[in-house]
Amino acid sequence: MLTPEKEHKCTLMSDVHFQCCTSFQLHLPFALPADGKCRHPGCGALLDPYGMHARQCKKGGAIQRCHNAMRDELRKVAEEASGHGVTYEQQIPFGPEGSEGAPSNDVLDLNSIDLFGRNVYIDAETKLAHSADASLSRHRAAKAGAAAATGEHEKRRRYPHLNLVPAVWEAHGRAGDSLVAFVRALHAKAPEEERPHLLSSAWQRLSSTLQRWNAEIILSAYAAPA
């Protein structure tokens, strides 16, 4: 079982990060830079006051660092819960779209063994429910988890030949159904009296990592130039 000290370290968040995450969650406006432009290196696009551009801006590498942090924390959770080693960035054995035998440069985030002793690939992604397409935003607003479900479907369609866990989060925190089932399955063999605590701890770690990086991405986009 995780110690309280380890839990505290994994879920620690600064006041600045907490305030930023709270504003993002509650759709409260951020103060725009004087010129209104994104501060991510190489971007310069006009910002909205609610962090939507910032959270999906791929310039400057903040989105990739968020992805890597989520991947790394999920790997730790999986190893601690299952007792199996989890390896990084595995090149898939076949081409995309199920084209067996074709060379592929696709690399999936994690690789391990599932409860049945089968090779399993885990590929992480964070989706923003907000879209510039108003009709898509309305659809996602009307159905909880729609953005995560779309991400799962896209990964399964691309890799139908793999035993795959599409580990998809929505940026505001909701986990996709496949990820929820995977984390539960990881703890299926834990003692019954410990399982609720272990599951709660796993989700706190993953959620805190996501929210810290939400804050990092947004704050770096709105920061005043040095």
BADRENMI-516419 format. One record per residue (C-alpha): residue number from 1; residue in three letters; z, x, y. Coordinates in steps of 0.05 Angstrom, whole numbers, plus 5000, padded with zeros to 4 digits. Each point is the difference from the previous one (the first is absolute). Layout:
<pts>
+-----+--------+------+------+-------+
| num | residu |   up | east | north |
+-----+--------+------+------+-------+
| NUM |    ALA |    Z |    X |     Y |
...
+-----+--------+------+------+-------+
</pts>
This chain:
<pts>
+-----+--------+------+------+-------+
| num | residu |   up | east | north |
+-----+--------+------+------+-------+
|   1 |    MET | 5000 | 5000 |  5000 |
|   2 |    LEU | 4985 | 5025 |  5070 |
|   3 |    THR | 5059 | 5025 |  5040 |
|   4 |    PRO | 5017 | 4968 |  5067 |
|   5 |    GLU | 4986 | 5067 |  5034 |
|   6 |    LYS | 4929 | 5003 |  4971 |
|   7 |    GLU | 4987 | 4927 |  5018 |
|   8 |    HIS | 5023 | 5013 |  5072 |
|   9 |    LYS | 4954 | 5060 |  5006 |
|  10 |    CYS | 4940 | 4963 |  4973 |
|  11 |    THR | 5008 | 4940 |  5046 |
|  12 |    LEU | 5023 | 5035 |  5064 |
|  13 |    MET | 4962 | 4980 |  5063 |
|  14 |    SER | 5009 | 5023 |  5072 |
|  15 |    ASP | 5015 | 4951 |  5056 |
|  16 |    VAL | 4931 | 5013 |  5030 |
|  17 |    HIS | 4965 | 4985 |  4934 |
|  18 |    PHE | 5043 | 4938 |  4989 |
|  19 |    GLN | 4984 | 4972 |  5069 |
|  20 |    CYS | 4926 | 5013 |  4990 |
|  21 |    CYS | 4999 | 4968 |  4931 |
|  22 |    THR | 5038 | 4939 |  5027 |
|  23 |    SER | 4950 | 4991 |  5056 |
|  24 |    PHE | 4942 | 5006 |  4951 |
|  25 |    GLN | 5031 | 4950 |  4952 |
|  26 |    LEU | 5016 | 4950 |  5055 |
|  27 |    HIS | 4933 | 5009 |  5036 |
|  28 |    LEU | 5034 | 5024 |  5063 |
|  29 |    PRO | 4957 | 5039 |  5050 |
|  30 |    PHE | 5001 | 5075 |  5007 |
|  31 |    ALA | 4993 | 5034 |  5067 |
|  32 |    LEU | 4928 | 5024 |  5007 |
|  33 |    PRO | 4983 | 5070 |  5026 |
|  34 |    ALA | 4974 | 5001 |  5071 |
|  35 |    ASP | 4928 | 5003 |  4978 |
|  36 |    GLY | 5011 | 4952 |  4942 |
|  37 |    LYS | 4969 | 5048 |  4949 |
|  38 |    CYS | 5022 | 5020 |  4930 |
|  39 |    ARG | 5032 | 5069 |  4998 |
|  40 |    HIS | 4980 | 5015 |  4928 |
|  41 |    PRO | 4959 | 5065 |  5003 |
|  42 |    GLY | 4927 | 4985 |  5004 |
|  43 |    CYS | 5007 | 4925 |  5013 |
|  44 |    GLY | 5008 | 4976 |  5072 |
|  45 |    ALA | 4986 | 4927 |  4983 |
|  46 |    LEU | 5033 | 4947 |  5042 |
|  47 |    LEU | 5068 | 4979 |  4972 |
|  48 |    ASP | 5025 | 4929 |  4992 |
|  49 |    PRO | 5074 | 4989 |  5018 |
|  50 |    TYR | 5022 | 4981 |  4929 |
|  51 |    GLY | 4984 | 5063 |  4959 |
|  52 |    MET | 4941 | 4970 |  4962 |
|  53 |    HIS | 4949 | 5053 |  5019 |
|  54 |    ALA | 5051 | 5055 |  4993 |
|  55 |    ARG | 5020 | 4978 |  4929 |
|  56 |    GLN | 4929 | 5004 |  4974 |
|  57 |    CYS | 4974 | 5059 |  5042 |
|  58 |    LYS | 4978 | 5055 |  4952 |
|  59 |    LYS | 4992 | 5054 |  5053 |
|  60 |    GLY | 5050 | 5057 |  5000 |
|  61 |    GLY | 5023 | 4993 |  4928 |
|  62 |    ALA | 5061 | 4955 |  5010 |
|  63 |    ILE | 4973 | 4946 |  4953 |
|  64 |    GLN | 4988 | 5052 |  4945 |
|  65 |    ARG | 5070 | 5029 |  5009 |
|  66 |    CYS | 5029 | 4930 |  4992 |
|  67 |    HIS | 4959 | 4990 |  4937 |
|  68 |    ASN | 5025 | 5066 |  4972 |
|  69 |    ALA | 5073 | 4984 |  5016 |
|  70 |    MET | 4994 | 4932 |  4965 |
|  71 |    ARG | 4967 | 5033 |  4940 |
|  72 |    ASP | 5054 | 5053 |  4996 |
|  73 |    GLU | 5057 | 4951 |  5003 |
|  74 |    LEU | 4968 | 4955 |  4948 |
|  75 |    ARG | 4992 | 5061 |  4955 |
|  76 |    LYS | 5074 | 5016 |  5007 |
|  77 |    VAL | 5020 | 4929 |  4984 |
|  78 |    ALA | 4954 | 4998 |  4939 |
|  79 |    GLU | 5025 | 5066 |  4972 |
|  80 |    GLU | 5074 | 4983 |  5010 |
|  81 |    ALA | 4993 | 4931 |  4969 |
|  82 |    SER | 4954 | 5016 |  4942 |
|  83 |    GLY | 5020 | 5071 |  4982 |
|  84 |    HIS | 4926 | 5018 |  4994 |
|  85 |    GLY | 4965 | 5052 |  5042 |
|  86 |    VAL | 4952 | 4973 |  5052 |
|  87 |    THR | 4942 | 5045 |  5021 |
|  88 |    TYR | 4964 | 5001 |  5067 |
|  89 |    GLU | 4928 | 4986 |  5018 |
|  90 |    GLN | 4964 | 4991 |  4934 |
|  91 |    GLN | 4924 | 4999 |  4999 |
|  92 |    ILE | 4978 | 4939 |  4962 |
|  93 |    PRO | 4964 | 5012 |  4934 |
|  94 |    PHE | 4941 | 4954 |  5015 |
|  95 |    GLY | 4959 | 4981 |  5060 |
|  96 |    PRO | 5018 | 4942 |  5046 |
|  97 |    GLU | 4979 | 4928 |  4986 |
|  98 |    GLY | 5010 | 5013 |  4926 |
|  99 |    SER | 4941 | 5047 |  4992 |
| 100 |    GLU | 5024 | 5041 |  4941 |
| 101 |    GLY | 4973 | 5070 |  4993 |
| 102 |    ALA | 4981 | 5008 |  5073 |
| 103 |    PRO | 5034 | 5057 |  5037 |
| 104 |    SER | 5050 | 4976 |  5051 |
| 105 |    ASN | 5035 | 5031 |  5059 |
| 106 |    ASP | 5050 | 4942 |  5004 |
| 107 |    VAL | 5072 | 5022 |  4997 |
| 108 |    LEU | 5057 | 4951 |  4988 |
| 109 |    ASP | 5069 | 5013 |  5027 |
| 110 |    LEU | 5045 | 5003 |  4938 |
| 111 |    ASN | 4995 | 5002 |  4925 |
| 112 |    SER | 5054 | 4986 |  4948 |
| 113 |    ILE | 5017 | 4964 |  4936 |
| 114 |    ASP | 5016 | 4925 |  4999 |
| 115 |    LEU | 5052 | 4964 |  4958 |
| 116 |    PHE | 4950 | 4995 |  4942 |
| 117 |    GLY | 4984 | 5075 |  5000 |
| 118 |    ARG | 4933 | 4990 |  5033 |
| 119 |    ASN | 4971 | 5043 |  5055 |
| 120 |    VAL | 5007 | 4964 |  5066 |
| 121 |    TYR | 4970 | 5015 |  5068 |
| 122 |    ILE | 5036 | 4980 |  5064 |
| 123 |    ASP | 4962 | 4997 |  5066 |
| 124 |    ALA | 5037 | 4985 |  5064 |
| 125 |    GLU | 4975 | 4966 |  5063 |
| 126 |    THR | 5029 | 4967 |  5062 |
| 127 |    LYS | 4962 | 4940 |  5029 |
| 128 |    LEU | 5008 | 4971 |  5069 |
| 129 |    ALA | 4997 | 4924 |  4997 |
| 130 |    HIS | 4974 | 4996 |  5071 |
| 131 |    SER | 4924 | 5004 |  5007 |
| 132 |    ALA | 4950 | 5002 |  5057 |
| 133 |    ASP | 4967 | 4943 |  4961 |
| 134 |    ALA | 5037 | 4939 |  5026 |
| 135 |    SER | 4982 | 4957 |  4939 |
| 136 |    LEU | 5027 | 5054 |  4953 |
| 137 |    SER | 5064 | 5006 |  5040 |
| 138 |    ARG | 5010 | 4924 |  4996 |
| 139 |    HIS | 4988 | 5001 |  4924 |
| 140 |    ARG | 5051 | 5055 |  4991 |
| 141 |    ALA | 5050 | 4966 |  5045 |
| 142 |    ALA | 4994 | 4936 |  4959 |
| 143 |    LYS | 5014 | 5034 |  4934 |
| 144 |    ALA | 5057 | 5049 |  4991 |
| 145 |    GLY | 4978 | 5064 |  4967 |
| 146 |    ALA | 4926 | 4987 |  5009 |
| 147 |    ALA | 4985 | 5070 |  5028 |
| 148 |    ALA | 5036 | 5034 |  4942 |
| 149 |    ALA | 4964 | 4955 |  4950 |
| 150 |    THR | 4934 | 5020 |  5030 |
| 151 |    GLY | 5018 | 5074 |  4993 |
| 152 |    GLU | 5018 | 4990 |  4927 |
| 153 |    HIS | 4936 | 4963 |  4985 |
| 154 |    GLU | 4958 | 5054 |  5033 |
| 155 |    LYS | 5032 | 5055 |  4959 |
| 156 |    ARG | 4994 | 4962 |  4934 |
| 157 |    ARG | 4927 | 4984 |  5015 |
| 158 |    ARG | 4985 | 5074 |  5014 |
| 159 |    TYR | 5037 | 5025 |  4937 |
| 160 |    PRO | 4994 | 4945 |  4948 |
| 161 |    HIS | 5001 | 5051 |  4943 |
| 162 |    LEU | 5069 | 5029 |  5017 |
| 163 |    ASN | 5071 | 4980 |  4984 |
| 164 |    LEU | 5015 | 4996 |  5074 |
| 165 |    VAL | 5058 | 4980 |  5044 |
| 166 |    PRO | 4973 | 4985 |  5070 |
| 167 |    ALA | 5063 | 5017 |  5040 |
| 168 |    VAL | 4985 | 4962 |  5064 |
| 169 |    TRP | 5047 | 4986 |  5058 |
| 170 |    GLU | 4987 | 4959 |  5062 |
| 171 |    ALA | 5018 | 5041 |  5062 |
| 172 |    HIS | 5054 | 4951 |  5021 |
| 173 |    GLY | 5035 | 5012 |  4933 |
| 174 |    ARG | 4977 | 4950 |  4947 |
| 175 |    ALA | 4983 | 5032 |  4932 |
| 176 |    GLY | 4942 | 4975 |  4959 |
| 177 |    ASP | 5014 | 4962 |  4935 |
| 178 |    SER | 4976 | 5058 |  4956 |
| 179 |    LEU | 5047 | 5049 |  5035 |
| 180 |    VAL | 5059 | 4952 |  4993 |
| 181 |    ALA | 4986 | 4992 |  4925 |
| 182 |    PHE | 4993 | 5076 |  4992 |
| 183 |    VAL | 5067 | 5016 |  5033 |
| 184 |    ARG | 5034 | 4946 |  4959 |
| 185 |    ALA | 4969 | 5027 |  4936 |
| 186 |    LEU | 5024 | 5070 |  5017 |
| 187 |    HIS | 5072 | 4975 |  4998 |
| 188 |    ALA | 4992 | 4953 |  4939 |
| 189 |    LYS | 5039 | 5047 |  4954 |
| 190 |    ALA | 5057 | 5013 |  5049 |
| 191 |    PRO | 5069 | 4971 |  4981 |
| 192 |    GLU | 5002 | 4928 |  5022 |
| 193 |    GLU | 5061 | 5010 |  5044 |
| 194 |    GLU | 4966 | 5057 |  5037 |
| 195 |    ARG | 4930 | 4971 |  5007 |
| 196 |    PRO | 5010 | 4958 |  5064 |
| 197 |    HIS | 5029 | 5060 |  5036 |
| 198 |    LEU | 4944 | 5047 |  4977 |
| 199 |    LEU | 4946 | 4951 |  5020 |
| 200 |    SER | 5033 | 4988 |  5068 |
| 201 |    SER | 5006 | 5075 |  5011 |
| 202 |    ALA | 4927 | 5012 |  4981 |
| 203 |    TRP | 4974 | 4947 |  5048 |
| 204 |    GLN | 5046 | 5025 |  5056 |
| 205 |    ARG | 4971 | 5070 |  4992 |
| 206 |    LEU | 4928 | 4977 |  4998 |
| 207 |    SER | 5009 | 4951 |  5058 |
| 208 |    SER | 5037 | 5051 |  5044 |
| 209 |    THR | 4945 | 5051 |  4988 |
| 210 |    LEU | 4947 | 4950 |  5021 |
| 211 |    GLN | 5037 | 4978 |  5062 |
| 212 |    ARG | 5015 | 5072 |  5023 |
| 213 |    TRP | 4927 | 5016 |  4995 |
| 214 |    ASN | 4980 | 4936 |  5036 |
| 215 |    ALA | 5043 | 5025 |  5057 |
| 216 |    GLU | 4970 | 5071 |  4997 |
| 217 |    ILE | 4929 | 4972 |  5002 |
| 218 |    ILE | 5014 | 4952 |  5057 |
| 219 |    LEU | 5042 | 5047 |  5042 |
| 220 |    SER | 4948 | 5056 |  4995 |
| 221 |    ALA | 4946 | 4952 |  5024 |
| 222 |    TYR | 5039 | 4977 |  5062 |
| 223 |    ALA | 5033 | 5066 |  5017 |
| 224 |    ALA | 4989 | 5029 |  5070 |
| 225 |    PRO | 4956 | 5063 |  4999 |
| 226 |    ALA | 5037 | 5066 |  5000 |
+-----+--------+------+------+-------+
</pts>
